[in-house]
């Protein structure tokens, strides 16, 4: 087993006034040659957007984009005609494909919206852009690591899907819980473990909120929740 530890304070950080953002991997003005991507996982941004502010209409293409609000409500609009608001406990998936424009705004005039924005390289190009969202609690069970996003055309888990051999799993674990993660595909590059909140231990490493750990060259590993925790796992192939 190989591990790649990214403690929360070592991430790239920028304060743009209306946006406070942490970058796990190189993004925009943040560049770290040792942190370009983890397999097909290209971006993991931890954003906090001020009340009433947001990202104006901007383009994307040939990328799978997953957004997960951690507090507040995120308003989404895109050139496909989708208009929606996702809030804490929901997840949004967008395949940019041949190209689209979208905007993301904090719907509240009083509190920040905090959300994860995650980009994964697709395994095919030229697809028609698409968008969907779901409620995470509808897809998980307590004290288990449950798949919430799987590869096209879905693998029977009932969650969302993307154009890549990648699996997003979500765990809400009580203190003392031990949960095993088994690799979904023998061809996977590895699994990136990201702690939303709480304290866990993986492969002898203690992880705190917003810490990340890349795990590769293994077929399974165990997560021990040292206290109540929420954790996101992203299994990806090579880029």
C-alpha positions as CSV (number, residue, x, y, z in Angstrom):
1,X,0.0,0.0,0.0
2,X,1.2,3.5,-0.9
3,X,-0.2,6.6,0.8
4,X,-0.1,10.3,0.0
5,X,-0.9,12.5,2.9
6,X,-2.3,16.0,2.4
7,X,-2.9,17.8,5.7
8,X,-5.5,20.6,5.6
9,X,-3.1,23.5,6.3
10,X,-0.9,22.5,3.4
11,X,-3.5,23.1,0.7
12,X,-3.4,26.2,-1.5
13,X,-5.4,29.1,-0.1
14,X,-6.7,32.3,-1.5
15,X,-9.0,35.0,0.0
16,X,-10.7,36.9,-2.8
17,X,-13.1,38.7,-0.4
18,X,-16.3,37.2,-1.7
19,X,-14.6,33.8,-2.1
20,X,-12.3,32.0,0.3
21,X,-11.0,28.8,-1.3
22,X,-8.7,25.9,-0.5
23,X,-7.2,23.9,-3.4
24,X,-6.0,20.3,-2.7
25,X,-4.6,20.2,-6.2
26,X,-3.1,22.8,-8.5
27,X,-5.8,25.2,-9.7
28,X,-5.9,28.7,-11.1
29,X,-3.2,30.8,-9.4
30,X,-2.1,27.9,-7.1
31,X,0.6,25.6,-8.6
32,X,2.3,22.8,-6.9
33,X,4.3,20.4,-9.1
34,X,3.7,17.6,-6.6
35,X,-0.1,18.2,-6.6
36,X,-1.3,18.2,-10.1
37,X,-3.9,15.4,-9.8
38,X,-4.5,12.0,-8.2
39,X,-5.1,9.7,-11.1
40,X,-8.2,11.0,-12.9
41,X,-9.1,13.2,-9.9
42,X,-8.1,16.7,-11.2
43,X,-9.7,19.2,-8.8
44,X,-10.9,19.2,-5.2
45,X,-11.7,22.7,-4.1
46,X,-13.2,23.6,-0.7
47,X,-15.0,26.9,-1.3
48,X,-16.8,29.4,1.0
49,X,-18.8,32.0,-0.9
50,X,-20.1,35.2,0.7
51,X,-23.9,36.0,0.9
52,X,-25.4,37.0,-2.5
53,X,-22.1,36.4,-4.3
54,X,-20.9,33.7,-6.7
55,X,-19.3,32.5,-9.9
56,X,-20.7,34.3,-13.0
57,X,-21.7,32.4,-16.1
58,X,-18.5,30.7,-17.4
59,X,-17.7,27.8,-19.7
60,X,-16.6,24.2,-19.2
61,X,-16.0,21.3,-21.5
62,X,-14.7,17.7,-21.4
63,X,-14.9,17.4,-17.6
64,X,-17.1,15.7,-15.0
65,X,-18.0,18.2,-12.2
66,X,-19.4,17.2,-8.8
67,X,-20.6,19.8,-6.3
68,X,-21.5,19.0,-2.7
69,X,-22.8,21.8,-0.4
70,X,-21.6,21.5,3.2
71,X,-23.6,24.5,4.5
72,X,-26.0,26.9,3.0
73,X,-27.7,26.8,-0.4
74,X,-26.0,26.9,-3.8
75,X,-28.0,28.2,-6.8
76,X,-27.2,26.6,-10.2
77,X,-28.0,27.9,-13.7
78,X,-26.7,26.5,-17.0
79,X,-27.0,26.9,-20.7
80,X,-29.0,23.6,-20.9
81,X,-31.9,25.5,-19.2
82,X,-31.4,23.9,-15.8
83,X,-32.2,26.2,-12.8
84,X,-31.9,24.6,-9.3
85,X,-30.9,25.2,-5.8
86,X,-29.0,22.5,-3.9
87,X,-28.5,22.7,-0.2
88,X,-26.6,20.9,2.6
89,X,-27.1,17.1,2.2
90,X,-27.5,17.2,-1.5
91,X,-25.1,16.5,-4.4
92,X,-24.9,17.8,-8.0
93,X,-23.3,16.1,-11.0
94,X,-22.6,17.8,-14.3
95,X,-21.0,16.3,-17.5
96,X,-19.6,19.2,-19.4
97,X,-19.0,17.1,-22.6
98,X,-19.0,19.2,-25.8
99,X,-19.3,22.4,-23.8
100,X,-21.7,24.4,-21.6
101,X,-21.9,27.5,-19.5
102,X,-23.1,27.7,-15.9
103,X,-23.2,29.9,-12.9
104,X,-23.2,29.2,-9.2
105,X,-24.4,31.7,-6.6
106,X,-24.9,31.8,-2.8
107,X,-28.7,32.1,-2.6
108,X,-28.6,33.5,1.0
109,X,-28.2,37.2,1.7
110,X,-27.1,36.4,5.3
111,X,-24.8,33.4,5.5
112,X,-21.9,31.8,3.5
113,X,-22.4,28.8,1.4
114,X,-19.6,26.3,1.7
115,X,-19.2,23.5,-0.9
116,X,-16.8,21.1,-2.4
117,X,-16.2,21.4,-6.1
118,X,-14.6,18.2,-7.6
119,X,-13.4,17.7,-11.2
120,X,-12.7,14.3,-12.7
121,X,-11.3,13.7,-16.2
122,X,-13.9,11.8,-18.3
123,X,-13.1,8.6,-20.1
124,X,-14.8,9.7,-23.3
125,X,-15.1,13.0,-25.2
126,X,-17.8,14.5,-27.3
127,X,-20.7,13.5,-25.2
128,X,-23.9,15.6,-24.8
129,X,-23.7,17.8,-21.7
130,X,-26.0,16.7,-18.8
131,X,-26.9,17.6,-15.3
132,X,-28.6,15.9,-12.3
133,X,-28.7,16.1,-8.5
134,X,-29.8,13.9,-5.6
135,X,-30.2,13.8,-1.8
136,X,-27.3,12.0,-0.2
137,X,-29.4,10.6,2.7
138,X,-31.5,8.7,0.1
139,X,-28.4,6.9,-1.1
140,X,-26.6,5.9,2.2
141,X,-26.9,3.8,5.3
142,X,-25.5,4.7,8.7
143,X,-22.0,3.5,9.5
144,X,-21.3,2.2,6.0
145,X,-19.3,3.5,3.0
146,X,-22.0,3.9,0.4
147,X,-21.7,4.6,-3.3
148,X,-23.3,7.9,-4.3
149,X,-21.7,8.4,-7.8
150,X,-20.7,5.5,-10.0
151,X,-19.6,5.1,-13.7
152,X,-21.9,5.4,-16.7
153,X,-24.5,3.9,-17.1
154,X,-24.7,3.3,-13.3
155,X,-23.9,0.1,-11.5
156,X,-27.2,-0.6,-9.7
157,X,-26.5,1.5,-6.6
158,X,-29.2,3.9,-7.4
159,X,-27.0,7.0,-7.2
160,X,-25.7,9.5,-9.7
161,X,-23.2,8.6,-12.5
162,X,-20.4,10.2,-14.5
163,X,-18.5,9.4,-17.7
164,X,-15.6,7.8,-15.9
165,X,-14.7,4.5,-14.2
166,X,-14.8,6.3,-10.9
167,X,-16.8,5.8,-7.7
168,X,-17.7,8.4,-5.0
169,X,-18.6,6.9,-1.7
170,X,-19.9,8.7,1.4
171,X,-19.7,7.6,5.0
172,X,-21.4,9.0,8.1
173,X,-19.7,7.1,10.9
174,X,-20.4,7.1,14.6
175,X,-17.4,7.1,17.0
176,X,-15.7,3.7,17.3
177,X,-17.1,2.5,13.9
178,X,-14.8,0.5,11.6
179,X,-15.8,0.5,8.0
180,X,-13.9,-1.4,5.2
181,X,-13.5,-0.1,1.7
182,X,-12.9,-2.6,-1.0
183,X,-11.7,-1.5,-4.4
184,X,-14.5,-1.4,-7.0
185,X,-12.2,-2.1,-10.0
186,X,-8.8,-3.9,-10.2
187,X,-7.9,-1.3,-12.8
188,X,-8.2,1.6,-10.4
189,X,-5.3,3.9,-9.7
190,X,-6.4,4.3,-6.1
191,X,-8.8,6.0,-3.6
192,X,-8.6,9.6,-2.3
193,X,-10.1,9.9,1.2
194,X,-11.3,13.3,2.2
195,X,-12.5,14.1,5.8
196,X,-15.5,16.5,5.9
197,X,-15.6,16.6,9.7
198,X,-14.6,14.4,12.6
199,X,-11.5,12.3,13.2
200,X,-10.6,9.1,11.5
201,X,-7.6,6.8,11.1
202,X,-6.6,5.2,7.8
203,X,-3.4,3.1,7.3
204,X,-2.0,4.3,10.6
205,X,-2.6,7.9,9.7
206,X,-4.8,10.1,11.9
207,X,-6.9,12.4,9.8
208,X,-8.8,15.6,10.9
209,X,-11.3,17.8,9.1
210,X,-10.4,18.7,5.5
211,X,-7.3,16.3,5.6
212,X,-6.9,14.2,2.5
213,X,-5.2,10.8,2.0
214,X,-4.5,9.1,-1.3
215,X,-4.3,5.3,-1.0
216,X,-3.0,3.2,-3.9
217,X,-1.5,-0.2,-4.6
218,X,-4.1,-2.0,-2.4
219,X,-7.4,-3.9,-2.9
220,X,-9.0,-2.9,0.4
221,X,-8.4,-0.8,3.6
222,X,-10.2,0.1,6.8
223,X,-11.4,3.4,8.2
224,X,-11.6,3.8,11.9
225,X,-13.8,6.6,13.2
226,X,-12.1,8.0,16.3
227,X,-15.0,10.3,16.7
228,X,-18.2,11.0,14.8
229,X,-17.2,11.7,11.2
230,X,-18.3,12.4,7.6
231,X,-16.0,11.2,5.0
232,X,-15.9,11.2,1.2
233,X,-13.9,8.6,-0.8
234,X,-13.2,9.0,-4.6
235,X,-11.9,5.9,-6.4
236,X,-10.4,6.8,-9.8
237,X,-8.4,5.2,-12.6
238,X,-5.2,6.6,-13.9
239,X,-5.5,9.9,-15.7
